[in-house]
Amino acid sequence: MEFLNKILIHPIDKMPFFLIAIVLAFTVHEFSHAYFANKFGDPTAKLLGRVTLNPAVHFDLFGIILLVIAGFGWARPVPVNRDNFERPRLMGAIVSLAGPLSNFILGILGSLVYAGLVQFDVLSSISNMKLAEAIAMTFYFIIMMNFFLSLFNLIPLPPLDGYRILEDIAPRDVRQKLVHFEQWALLIFLMILIIPGLQAYTITPLYQAANSMYISFVKMFMLMFGA
């Protein structure tokens, strides 16, 4: 047990709640990409069975293992063929944005439900204290991870959605320059994830922003329920 606590990103007793949040966040994220791509005329993801909320279809085992150990990982990316879109750049940008936006919406919905549970004394009325704590911890991770992923995926570096959005909305001359920049951008992205000193200026502020969003939305909804 002590060994696992040393190698995992969260203590072993909190990992089930973290994994629930990641399963939900990754599944909704990838489903949203697939759904809008199919909606806009690209059947690639649908033909591969990706327009589904079945987590098993979207998960990459190595990506999840790396996530719980190193703090960063990935799901299986949804293949998108922009040539099938009537307006490739506009629809491509929307498809890319759909993932982070779905996480943001899920974070808001989680905040809404959690605020209701607290404000209407649902959690405090549960006689089993461990169950009440488990529910609260689950909502904390769901809200935090969805807000964090919504921000993280908007970083304009490959292979993140923010970079794909930038590609689609940028003028042609900028897009041509981005192609030459890609190999170095990927290296920069890996350095941000791996080098601890850089994380203090990149990943840590995103966690802090996600935590601020968590606090703000929960407080706002509690005030609404209490009005």
N, C-alpha and C positions, 0 to 999 in steps of 0.2 A: 504493500500500500504506500509506504514512504517513497519507494522508487517511482511509482506512478505519479505521485504528487510532484516529484522533481521534474519529470519529463513532459507532463501535460501542461497546457496553457492555463487551465483552471484546476483547482483541487478536485480530486476524484469524486467527492460528494456533490459537486456542482456540475460535473460533466454531463449527466443526463439532461439537465435543464438547458445547458448550452447546446447540446446536440439536437434537442427538440426544436430550439430556435433556428438552428442552422438548416435543419431539414425543411422547415417551413419556409424560411427566407429564400434558400436556393431554389426550392421547387417552384414557388410563386414567381420568382425572378425569371427562371428559364421558360416556364410556361407562358409568361407574358410576351417574351420575345417570339416564341413559336406561334402563339395565338394571333398576334398582330401581323406577323409575316404571312401567315396563311390567309388572314382576312384581307390583306392587300394584294393577294394574287400569287404568292410564292408557296407552292405546296411542299417544298423540300422537307421542312420540319414535320409536316403532317404525315408524309409518306414514311418517315422514320419513326413515327409513333411518339413524337415529342409534344403534340398538342394535348397534354394530359397533366393532371395534378398528381400522378403516381410518382412518388419520390424516386423509386428505383430506376426510372427511365432517365432521370436527370443527373444522377450521382456518379462521380468518379471516385472510386475507392481510394486511390493514392492521394487525390486532392483532399479528401476528408481526413485521412490519417495525418497528412502534413499539417492540416488546419489545427487539429487538436494538440499537435506536438509543437509546431513552430509558430502557430498563430496566423498563418496565411495558407490558403488553399483555393480550390476551385470546384465548380460543378462541370458537367459536360457541356461545352458551348453548343448553342443551337446553330446549325448551319443555315445561312440565309443567302439566297441568290437574288441580289438586287436587280438583276436584269429582268426578272419576272414582274417587277413593279411598274405600274403605269407612270409614276413619277419617282424614279429610283432614289434621288437624293432626299426629297422630302419624306417619302415613306420609309426610306432607310434610316433617316434620323429618328423618326417616330418609333420604329421598331427597336432601335438601340436605346432610346429613352424609356421605353416601356418597362424594362427591367428595373432600373433604379427608381422609377416612379412607383412601380408596384410595391417595392420595399418601403418607400416613404409612406404610401397609403396604409400599408399593413402596420407600420409603426404607429400611425395615428389611430387606427382602429384598435390596436392593442392598448394604447393609452386610454382610449375611451372606455373600453371594457374594464380595464384595471381600476380606473378612477371610479367607475360605478360600483365595483366590488368593495372598494374602500369606503366610499362616501355613504353607501347604503348598509354598511356594517356587515356585509356578507362574509368577509374573511374573519372578522372578529367573532362572528357567531358560530364558526366551526369549532367544535369541541376538541377535535384532534389538531393540536398545535403544529405537529409536523406536516400534516396535510395542508394547513393554511400557509405555512412557510414555503412549502413546495409549490403551491399555486402562485404565490407572490414572486418567488424566484423564477418560475417559468415565464411569467409575464415580463419580469425585468429583462431577461435575456431576449425574449421575443422583440420587445420594443427597442432595446439597445442595439441588437444586431441588425435589425431592419433599418433603423436610422443610420447606423454606421455604414452598412452596405450601400445604401442609397447615395451617401456622400462619397464613399471610396470608389464606387464604380463610375463616378463622374470625373475622376482624374483624367485629364487628356493625354494619357500614355497608353500605348498598346500593351496588352490586348484588351484593355478596359473599354466599357461602353462610351465613356467620355471622349476617347480618341476617335471612335467610329462616328460619333455625332459631329465632332470637329471636321472629320474628313468630308462628311456629307454637306455641311453648311459653308465650308470654306470656299473661296473663289478658286478657279482652276489653277492659277499660278501657285497659290499656297498649297493646294493638294499635291502638286508636282514636287514641291520642296519637302512635303511631309513624307513622301515615299522614300527619299534619301535619308530622312531623319529616323525612320522606323527602327533600323537595327540598333542605333544608339539609344533611342527612346526605350526600347525593351531592356537594354542593359541598365539604364537609369532606374527603370521600374524595379528590376531585380535588386539593385543596390539599396533602394529605399526599403525594401522588405527585409533584406538580410542584414544590413549594417545597423547595429543598435543606435549609434550616434545620430544617424539620419532619421531614424524613427521618431526621435524626440521632436523633430521639426516637421514631420510628415504624417505618420500614422497616429501618434499621440494626440495632436490637435483635432484629428477627426473623431477620435474616441471622446475627447472632451466636448466637442460640438454635439455628438450624438447624445451624450449624457445631459447636456443643456436642453436639447430638444425633448428628451425623455421627461425631465423635470418640468419644463414649461408646459408641455401638452397635458401631462397628468394634472398639474395644478389648475390649468385652464378648464379642463373638463370637470374637475371636482368643484370648482366655483360655479360652473354651469348647473351641475346637479344640486348644489346647495342653495341656488337662487330661489 
